[in-house]
């Protein structure tokens, strides 16, 4: 049974004068997933996200959010209230306290007093800023300010969260804290589209990714499919003596490529085309052949390597 689509676009295009920022994009994001948008500066990520957030009018094309047509006019105000959008440059009001800032936005979203107080407590706990509720925003660290911005973005309980470069400029600890919050939101059933240059963060967070180049969506797939199709798996093996016998056994295997002896004594590296079950079968066959293995370590190429490889394919 096909899952419901949280986002579906058809022929989505955005043109600024002679520059086409987003070119004929058909994007589909399943409900409840974390979808990562990857691409260099100028690829069209921000323009695409702004159109999904109804902050930018498409030149041509259609956008559907949970099956409903998204327009920038007043035809569907309820749908727009279900969106949460965090741009990469949203200003904070340094002369307000954390509580007053969130309370202000709660009022903008017409949350009633009792409901608003409860919701403020919930989002402050989620973003780990409860102990900063009475602090001036000017005193917060960059990571705290970004978590506060996220709290403001979700205060009205959106069904779709659009995050444009939310971890840009954050240190590793702040990025880790932000990732944990995103995971919690996904576990609560929210659909999240997130763009980032930090591909290791996306690899840890996302269930699917889209890759943009020069306004085109050149790839859109689940992470598992992308790893399987484009990611090369390597296996490191060590054995007590019998290295020639180990290499001979490996070269017999149809899924083994590029068997390379490493400088460390008794160690080889192979490229392997199979999946986890194939790895297990290879290990069993080597043990059955009497190879005294001391190491059998599988690694997978990371998302950054796949992205660079895909870029080279597009260029050629």
C-alpha positions in Angstrom: 0.0 0.0 0.0 1.4 3.4 -1.1 2.1 5.8 1.7 0.5 9.2 1.8 2.5 12.0 0.3 3.2 15.0 2.6 4.7 16.9 -0.4 4.0 16.5 -4.1 5.1 19.0 -6.7 4.4 18.9 -10.5 6.6 20.9 -12.9 7.6 23.3 -10.2 9.6 26.2 -11.7 10.9 29.5 -10.4 12.4 32.1 -12.6 14.0 35.4 -11.6 14.4 37.6 -14.7 16.5 35.3 -17.0 17.7 33.1 -14.2 15.8 29.8 -13.6 16.4 29.0 -9.9 14.1 25.9 -9.8 13.6 24.0 -13.1 10.6 21.7 -13.6 10.9 19.9 -10.3 8.7 16.9 -9.5 9.3 16.2 -5.8 7.5 13.6 -3.7 8.0 13.3 0.1 6.2 10.6 2.0 4.4 11.6 5.2 6.3 11.0 8.4 9.8 11.0 6.8 12.8 13.2 7.2 13.8 14.3 3.7 17.3 15.8 3.1 17.9 18.3 0.4 21.5 18.4 -0.8 23.2 20.6 -3.3 25.8 23.4 -3.7 25.1 27.1 -3.2 23.0 28.3 -6.1 21.4 24.9 -6.8 17.9 26.1 -6.0 17.3 24.6 -2.5 16.3 27.8 -0.8 14.0 28.9 -3.7 12.3 25.4 -3.6 11.8 25.5 0.2 10.4 29.1 0.0 7.8 27.9 -2.5 6.9 24.9 -0.4 6.4 27.4 2.6 4.2 29.7 0.4 6.8 32.4 0.9 7.5 32.5 -2.8 5.1 32.3 -5.8 6.0 29.6 -8.4 6.5 30.8 -11.9 4.8 27.6 -13.1 3.8 24.3 -11.5 1.7 23.0 -8.6 2.3 22.2 -5.0 0.2 19.8 -2.9 0.6 19.4 0.9 -1.0 16.3 2.2 -3.1 16.1 -0.9 -4.3 19.8 -0.8 -3.3 22.4 -3.3 -1.1 25.1 -1.9 -1.6 28.6 -3.2 -0.3 31.9 -1.9 -3.8 33.5 -2.0 -6.4 33.3 0.8 -8.0 30.1 -0.6 -6.6 27.7 2.0 -5.5 29.6 5.2 -5.8 26.4 7.3 -3.2 24.6 5.2 -0.7 27.4 5.6 -1.2 27.3 9.4 -0.1 23.6 9.3 3.4 24.6 7.8 6.4 25.4 9.9 9.2 27.2 8.1 12.7 28.1 9.5 14.7 30.1 7.0 18.5 30.3 7.4 18.4 34.0 8.3 15.4 34.5 10.5 15.9 37.4 12.9 15.6 37.1 16.7 14.6 39.9 19.0 17.5 40.3 21.3 15.7 42.7 23.7 13.0 40.1 24.6 13.2 37.2 27.0 12.9 33.6 25.7 9.4 33.3 27.2 8.2 36.6 25.8 9.5 35.9 22.4 7.7 32.5 22.2 4.6 34.0 23.8 4.5 36.7 21.1 4.5 34.1 18.3 1.9 32.0 20.2 -0.4 35.1 20.2 0.3 35.5 16.4 -0.9 32.0 15.9 -4.0 32.8 18.0 -3.3 30.3 20.7 -5.6 30.9 23.7 -4.0 31.8 27.0 -4.2 28.4 28.7 -3.3 26.5 25.6 -0.5 28.9 24.8 1.2 28.6 28.3 1.0 24.8 28.0 2.5 24.8 24.5 5.3 27.2 25.6 6.3 24.8 28.4 6.2 21.9 25.9 8.4 23.5 23.3 10.9 24.9 25.8 11.3 21.4 27.3 11.7 19.9 23.8 14.5 22.3 22.8 16.1 22.1 26.2 15.7 25.8 27.1 13.4 25.6 30.1 16.1 26.9 32.4 16.6 29.9 30.0 12.9 31.0 29.9 13.6 34.3 31.7 17.0 35.0 29.9 17.4 37.8 27.4 17.8 36.4 23.9 21.0 38.5 23.6 22.7 36.4 26.2 22.1 33.0 24.4 24.7 31.1 22.5 24.3 30.5 18.8 23.2 27.0 19.3 20.6 28.1 21.9 19.3 30.8 19.5 18.9 28.2 16.8 17.0 25.9 19.1 14.8 28.9 20.1 14.1 29.6 16.5 13.0 25.9 16.1 10.7 26.3 19.1 9.1 29.3 17.5 8.7 27.3 14.2 6.8 24.4 15.9 4.8 26.3 18.5 1.6 25.9 16.4 2.2 22.1 15.9 2.7 22.1 12.2 2.3 18.8 10.2 5.2 19.8 7.8 8.5 21.3 9.0 10.7 23.1 6.4 14.2 23.8 7.6 16.7 25.7 5.5 20.3 25.1 6.6 19.4 24.9 10.3 22.8 23.7 11.5 24.9 26.2 9.5 27.6 27.6 11.7 26.9 25.5 14.7 29.6 23.6 16.6 29.5 19.8 16.8 27.8 19.7 20.2 25.1 22.2 19.1 24.5 20.2 15.8 24.1 17.0 17.9 21.5 18.6 20.1 19.6 19.9 17.1 19.7 16.4 15.5 18.2 14.8 18.6 15.3 17.3 18.6 14.6 16.6 14.9 14.6 12.8 15.7 12.0 13.5 18.5 9.8 15.5 16.2 9.9 12.7 13.5 9.0 10.1 16.2 6.0 12.3 17.0 4.8 11.9 13.4 6.0 15.2 11.8 7.2 15.3 8.2 10.5 17.2 8.0 12.3 18.6 4.9 15.8 19.8 5.8 18.5 21.3 3.6 22.1 21.2 4.8 25.7 21.3 3.7 26.7 19.0 6.6 26.1 15.7 4.8 27.1 13.6 7.8 24.1 15.2 9.7 21.7 14.4 6.9 23.0 10.8 6.7 22.2 10.3 10.4 18.8 12.0 10.3 17.2 11.3 6.9 15.2 8.5 5.5 15.4 9.9 2.0 17.4 12.6 0.1 17.1 14.7 -2.9 20.1 16.1 -4.8 19.7 19.5 -6.6 22.1 20.8 -9.4 21.5 24.1 -11.3 17.8 24.1 -10.4 17.1 20.5 -11.3 16.3 17.7 -8.9 18.8 15.2 -10.3 18.2 12.5 -7.8 15.5 11.6 -5.2 15.6 8.3 -3.4 15.6 6.6 0.0 19.0 6.5 1.6 19.0 2.7 1.5 18.4 2.7 -2.2 21.1 5.4 -2.8 23.7 3.4 -0.8 22.8 0.2 -2.6 22.9 1.8 -6.1 25.8 4.2 -5.8 27.7 3.4 -2.6 30.7 1.1 -2.8 31.1 -1.3 0.1 34.6 -2.2 1.3 35.7 -5.1 3.5 38.9 -5.2 5.5 40.3 -8.6 6.3 43.2 -9.9 8.3 44.5 -13.5 8.6 47.2 -15.3 10.5 49.6 -16.2 7.7 47.9 -17.9 4.6 47.5 -14.4 2.9 48.0 -15.9 -0.5 45.3 -18.5 0.3 43.0 -15.7 1.5 43.4 -13.7 -1.7 42.9 -16.8 -3.8 39.6 -17.5 -2.0 38.5 -13.9 -2.4 39.2 -13.8 -6.1 37.0 -16.8 -6.6 34.0 -14.9 -5.3 31.8 -13.3 -8.0 30.9 -10.2 -5.8 34.5 -9.4 -4.9 36.3 -6.6 -6.8 39.8 -5.0 -6.5 41.4 -7.2 -3.9 44.3 -5.1 -2.5 47.1 -6.1 -0.1 47.6 -3.4 2.5 51.0 -2.3 4.0 50.0 -3.8 7.4 51.1 -7.4 7.6 48.4 -10.0 6.8 45.8 -7.4 5.8 43.8 -6.9 2.6 41.0 -4.7 1.4 38.3 -5.6 -1.1 35.5 -3.8 -2.9 32.3 -5.8 -2.5 29.1 -5.5 -4.5 26.9 -7.5 -2.2 24.6 -6.7 0.7 24.8 -7.7 4.3 23.6 -11.3 3.7 26.2 -11.6 0.9 28.9 -10.4 3.4 27.7 -13.1 5.9 27.9 -15.8 3.2 31.5 -14.6 2.2 32.6 -14.8 5.8 31.1 -18.4 6.2 32.9 -19.5 3.0 36.3 -18.2 4.2 35.9 -19.9 7.5 34.9 -23.2 5.8 38.0 -22.9 3.6 40.2 -23.0 6.7 41.3 -19.3 6.5 42.4 -18.2 10.0 40.7 -14.8 10.0 41.4 -12.3 12.7 39.5 -9.4 11.1 36.4 -9.1 8.9 35.2 -5.4 8.9 32.6 -4.1 6.5 32.4 -0.3 5.7 30.1 1.6 3.4 30.9 4.8 1.5 29.4 7.8 3.1 26.8 10.2 1.8 29.4 12.8 0.9 31.4 10.4 -1.2 28.2 9.3 -3.0 27.2 13.0 -3.6 30.6 13.8 -5.1 30.5 10.7 -7.2 27.0 11.7 -8.5 28.3 15.2 -9.2 31.1 13.8 -11.4 28.5 11.6 -13.2 26.3 14.7 -13.9 29.4 16.7 -15.1 30.4 14.0 -17.6 
